[in-house]
Amino acid sequence: MADAKVIPFDDDRSRGGAVQRPPRRRSAGGRRKSTESSLVREVQPLPSGPSAQDDVPVTHEEQPPEKPQAGGGLEQRIAGGLAFLRRRLTGDYEVDDFGYDEELTDQVLMSLLRPVYEKYFRVEVKGVENIPSEGGALIVANHSGTLPMDGLMLQVAVHDHHPAGRHLRLLAADLVFMLPVVNELARKLGHTLACAEDAERLLAQGEVVGVMPEGFKGIGKPFSERYKLQRFGRGGFVSTALRQGTPIIPCSIVGAEEIYPMIGNARTLARVLGFPYFPLTPTFPWLGPLGAIPLPTKWTIQFGEPILTDGYPPEAAEDPMLMFNLTDQVREQIQHTLYKLLVQRRSVFF
């Protein structure tokens, strides 16, 4: 798969060459004939006067070319879909070193997530212009909801609303890459292991990287502690941003806390299954598979003003006091925005 390459939807090289070629050359009889004609023109001067143009016969090759007929949109979409299937079956597509499949993400996975984003959660996005149009950037967001739906919706928000159509590369926990099917889908979507080495590589390549420092402490907290940020770890994300000189963009997500109200935690069952927690909600596991359907809450995602790091010296990444101050600054900005959005929210579902 590493040796695979992307093949364009349509190969227009031959068609484009035919359009650019002059009509007279296209209908010429041959190089020898054209050469003899040029010699005759050199020996016999062309007639002059107002009737000179009338003596020149109008040939078919001088007629204006016919314009291509319009339409064919449906046919083009069908052809594009068939070409996409052919590339998937033959392996003629490209993935990066982390397993990210941009074509599959854009054409399939985003198309599956978009109805949930637009119709079910009705996500409203604010401040997306704070994400730079090019170069690396680190988005730091709160984490909640029992299941990591907020990360997926955050990816759709960046992809669909940013003017440059940028892709968000999320840093995920080890558990994501231990689950059989989830592992492959996460890699295809651009997720990678939440470690400093992978994050620095992505930022150095000019990617937009997303991190949720609360981890399982945030996503698995009880419903009574909703919208109260948990500890942000040791500030490793700040150190990574300082090393690469990339801006830190605080992000606040409102609406994810209520999709699975966690009223209990079956810790014994969680230890048996190897999970950090086993949630008990008003619907799960009491309603069986139906209890796994999230509640249709109304979401708001707001990207705050970037915190610049390119003005610090290289050794700043090793300064624990600076990392603590920047981490606290990011956390406070996210928490303050959460409170502001909650005050503005009139209803959880509408």
C-alpha positions in Angstrom: 0.0 0.0 0.0 2.9 2.3 0.6 3.9 2.1 -3.0 0.4 2.9 -4.3 -0.2 6.2 -6.1 -3.2 8.4 -6.8 -4.6 8.2 -10.3 -6.7 11.2 -11.4 -10.4 10.8 -12.0 -10.1 11.8 -15.7 -7.0 11.7 -17.8 -7.5 14.8 -20.1 -4.0 14.9 -21.6 -4.9 13.5 -25.0 -8.2 15.5 -25.1 -6.5 18.7 -24.0 -3.8 18.3 -26.6 -6.4 17.9 -29.4 -8.1 21.1 -28.3 -4.9 23.1 -28.3 -3.8 21.9 -31.7 -4.6 24.3 -34.6 -7.3 23.1 -37.1 -5.0 23.6 -40.1 -2.3 21.3 -38.7 -4.8 18.7 -37.7 -6.0 18.2 -41.3 -2.6 18.6 -43.0 -1.7 15.9 -45.5 1.8 15.4 -44.3 5.1 17.2 -43.7 6.4 16.8 -47.3 3.2 18.3 -48.7 3.3 21.3 -46.4 7.0 21.8 -47.2 6.4 21.8 -51.0 3.5 24.3 -50.5 5.8 26.6 -48.6 8.4 26.5 -51.4 5.8 27.4 -54.0 4.7 30.3 -51.8 8.3 31.5 -51.7 8.7 31.4 -55.5 5.3 32.7 -56.5 4.3 35.9 -54.6 0.8 36.1 -53.4 -1.5 38.4 -55.3 -2.3 41.8 -53.9 -5.3 43.9 -54.0 -8.9 43.8 -52.7 -9.7 40.6 -54.6 -6.7 38.6 -53.1 -8.7 37.2 -50.2 -11.6 36.2 -52.5 -9.2 33.9 -54.5 -8.3 32.0 -51.4 -10.7 29.0 -51.0 -12.5 28.5 -47.7 -11.8 25.0 -46.6 -13.5 22.8 -44.0 -10.5 23.1 -41.7 -11.0 26.8 -41.3 -14.5 26.5 -40.0 -14.9 27.3 -36.2 -14.8 24.1 -34.1 -18.1 22.9 -32.6 -18.6 23.7 -29.0 -18.9 20.7 -26.7 -22.4 19.9 -25.6 -23.3 20.8 -22.0 -24.6 18.4 -19.5 -23.3 15.0 -18.4 -23.2 15.9 -14.7 -24.8 12.7 -13.6 -22.6 10.7 -16.0 -19.5 12.3 -14.6 -20.5 11.5 -11.0 -21.2 7.9 -12.0 -17.9 7.7 -13.8 -16.1 9.3 -10.8 -17.7 6.8 -8.5 -16.7 3.8 -10.7 -13.2 5.2 -10.9 -13.1 5.5 -7.2 -14.2 1.9 -6.7 -11.6 0.7 -9.3 -8.8 2.4 -7.4 -9.9 0.9 -4.1 -10.1 -2.6 -5.6 -6.8 -2.3 -7.4 -4.9 -0.5 -4.6 -4.1 2.5 -6.8 -4.5 5.1 -4.0 -2.2 6.8 -1.6 -1.9 6.9 2.2 0.7 8.7 4.3 3.1 7.3 6.9 0.4 7.4 9.5 -2.2 5.6 7.4 -4.2 8.6 6.6 -6.3 8.1 3.4 -7.3 11.6 2.2 -9.4 10.4 -0.7 -11.4 7.9 1.4 -11.9 10.5 4.1 -13.2 13.2 1.7 -15.4 11.0 -0.5 -16.8 8.4 2.0 -16.1 9.0 5.7 -16.9 12.7 5.7 -20.1 12.0 3.7 -21.2 9.5 6.4 -20.4 11.9 9.2 -21.9 15.0 7.6 -25.6 14.1 8.0 -25.0 13.5 11.7 -23.2 16.8 11.9 -25.7 18.9 10.0 -29.1 17.2 10.7 -28.7 15.4 14.0 -26.5 17.6 16.1 -27.0 20.7 14.0 -23.5 22.0 14.8 -22.9 25.7 14.8 -19.3 26.8 14.2 -17.8 30.1 15.4 -14.3 31.5 15.0 -13.1 29.0 12.3 -11.1 31.9 10.8 -8.7 31.7 13.8 -7.3 28.5 12.2 -4.4 29.6 9.9 -4.9 28.9 6.2 -1.5 27.2 5.9 1.2 25.9 8.2 1.0 23.9 11.3 -1.4 24.7 14.1 -2.5 22.9 17.3 -6.2 22.9 18.3 -6.8 22.2 22.0 -10.4 21.3 22.9 -12.4 20.0 25.8 -13.4 16.4 25.8 -16.8 15.0 26.9 -19.8 12.8 25.9 -18.9 9.3 27.2 -18.1 8.3 23.6 -15.7 10.4 21.5 -18.3 11.9 19.1 -16.9 15.4 19.8 -13.6 14.6 18.0 -15.4 13.4 14.9 -17.7 16.4 14.8 -14.6 18.7 15.3 -13.0 17.1 12.2 -16.1 17.8 10.1 -16.2 21.4 11.4 -12.7 22.1 10.3 -13.0 20.3 7.0 -16.3 21.8 5.9 -16.1 25.4 7.3 -12.5 26.4 7.0 -12.0 28.5 3.8 -8.9 26.5 2.9 -10.7 23.2 3.5 -8.0 22.0 6.0 -7.9 18.5 7.5 -7.7 18.0 11.2 -5.4 15.3 12.4 -6.5 14.1 15.9 -4.3 12.6 18.5 -6.0 9.6 20.0 -5.5 7.3 23.0 -4.0 3.9 22.8 -7.4 2.2 23.3 -8.5 3.5 19.9 -5.8 1.6 18.1 -6.4 -1.6 20.0 -10.0 -2.1 18.8 -10.2 -4.1 15.6 -12.5 -2.1 13.3 -12.0 1.3 15.1 -8.3 1.0 14.6 -8.5 0.9 10.8 -11.1 3.7 10.6 -9.2 5.9 12.9 -6.0 5.6 10.8 -8.0 6.3 7.6 -9.5 9.4 9.1 -6.0 10.7 10.0 -5.9 9.9 13.7 -2.6 9.0 15.2 -1.2 8.0 18.6 -1.2 10.8 21.2 2.5 11.1 21.7 4.9 14.0 21.3 6.9 12.4 18.4 3.9 11.9 16.1 2.5 15.4 17.0 5.8 17.1 16.2 6.1 15.3 12.9 2.6 16.3 11.8 3.1 19.9 12.9 6.5 20.0 11.1 4.6 18.9 7.9 2.3 21.9 8.3 -0.8 19.9 9.4 -3.5 21.0 11.7 -3.3 18.8 14.8 -6.1 18.3 17.4 -5.6 17.3 21.0 -8.0 16.8 23.9 -5.8 16.9 27.0 -8.5 15.8 29.4 -8.4 12.3 27.9 -10.5 9.7 29.6 -10.9 11.9 32.7 -13.0 14.3 30.6 -14.9 12.0 28.4 -15.8 9.6 31.2 -16.7 12.1 34.0 -20.1 11.9 35.6 -23.0 14.0 34.3 -23.0 16.0 37.5 -19.6 17.5 36.5 -20.5 18.4 33.0 -18.7 21.4 31.5 -16.1 21.4 34.3 -12.7 20.9 32.7 -10.5 18.2 34.2 -6.8 18.5 34.6 -4.8 19.0 31.4 -2.0 16.6 32.2 1.6 17.9 32.3 1.3 20.3 29.5 3.0 18.1 26.9 1.0 19.7 24.1 2.4 23.1 25.0 5.9 21.8 24.8 5.2 20.3 21.4 3.8 23.6 20.1 6.8 25.5 21.5 9.3 23.2 19.7 7.6 23.7 16.4 6.7 27.4 16.9 3.1 26.7 15.9 0.0 28.6 17.3 -2.2 27.0 20.0 -5.9 27.5 19.2 -8.3 26.9 22.2 -11.6 25.2 21.2 -14.8 25.0 23.2 -17.5 22.4 22.4 -21.0 22.7 23.9 -23.6 20.0 23.4 -21.5 16.9 23.6 -21.9 16.5 27.4 -25.6 15.6 27.1 -25.6 13.0 24.3 -24.9 10.2 26.8 -25.6 11.5 30.4 -23.4 9.3 32.4 -25.2 8.6 35.8 -23.0 5.6 36.8 -19.9 3.7 36.2 -19.7 -0.1 36.4 -16.0 -0.2 37.4 -15.8 -4.0 37.9 -17.2 -4.7 34.4 -14.8 -2.0 33.0 -11.8 -3.8 34.5 -12.9 -7.1 33.1 -13.3 -5.7 29.6 -10.1 -3.6 29.9 -11.9 -0.2 29.5 -11.2 2.9 31.6 -14.9 3.0 32.5 -18.2 1.3 31.6 -20.9 4.0 31.4 -24.4 3.7 32.8 -26.8 6.2 31.3 -30.6 6.6 31.4 -30.9 4.5 28.3 -27.8 2.2 28.3 -27.7 -0.7 28.9 -31.3 -0.8 29.9 -32.7 -0.4 26.3 -30.1 -2.6 24.7 -28.8 -1.4 21.3 -31.3 1.4 21.3 -29.6 2.8 24.4 -26.4 3.4 22.3 -28.2 6.0 20.2 -27.0 9.5 21.3 -29.5 12.2 22.3 -30.0 14.8 19.5 -28.6 17.8 21.4 -27.7 21.1 19.7 -24.0 21.7 19.4 -21.8 24.8 19.3 -18.1 24.7 18.5 -16.1 27.9 18.9 -12.4 28.3 18.0 -10.7 31.0 20.1 -8.0 33.4 19.3 -4.7 31.7 18.7 -1.9 31.8 21.3 1.3 32.4 19.4 4.5 30.5 20.4 6.9 31.4 17.6 8.3 34.3 19.7 9.8 32.1 22.4 13.4 30.8 22.2 14.1 27.1 21.5 14.9 26.4 25.1 11.5 27.6 26.2 10.1 24.1 25.6 12.2 22.9 28.6 10.9 25.6 31.0 8.4 24.0 33.3 7.1 27.3 34.6 6.4 28.6 31.1 4.6 25.4 30.2 2.5 25.6 33.3 1.5 29.2 32.6 0.6 28.5 29.0 -1.3 25.4 29.8 -3.3 27.3 32.4 -3.9 30.1 30.0 -5.3 27.6 27.4 -7.4 25.9 30.0 -8.9 29.1 31.4 -9.7 30.4 27.9 -11.6 27.2 27.1 -13.4 27.2 30.4 -14.4 30.8 30.1 -15.8 30.3 26.6 -17.7 27.3 27.8 -19.5 29.3 30.5 -20.2 32.1 28.0 -21.7 29.6 25.5 -23.8 28.0 28.2 -25.2 31.3 29.2 -26.2 32.1 25.6 -27.7 28.7 25.1 -31.5 28.7 25.4 -32.1 25.0 25.1 -30.2 21.7 25.1 -32.1 20.3 22.2 -33.3 23.4 20.2 
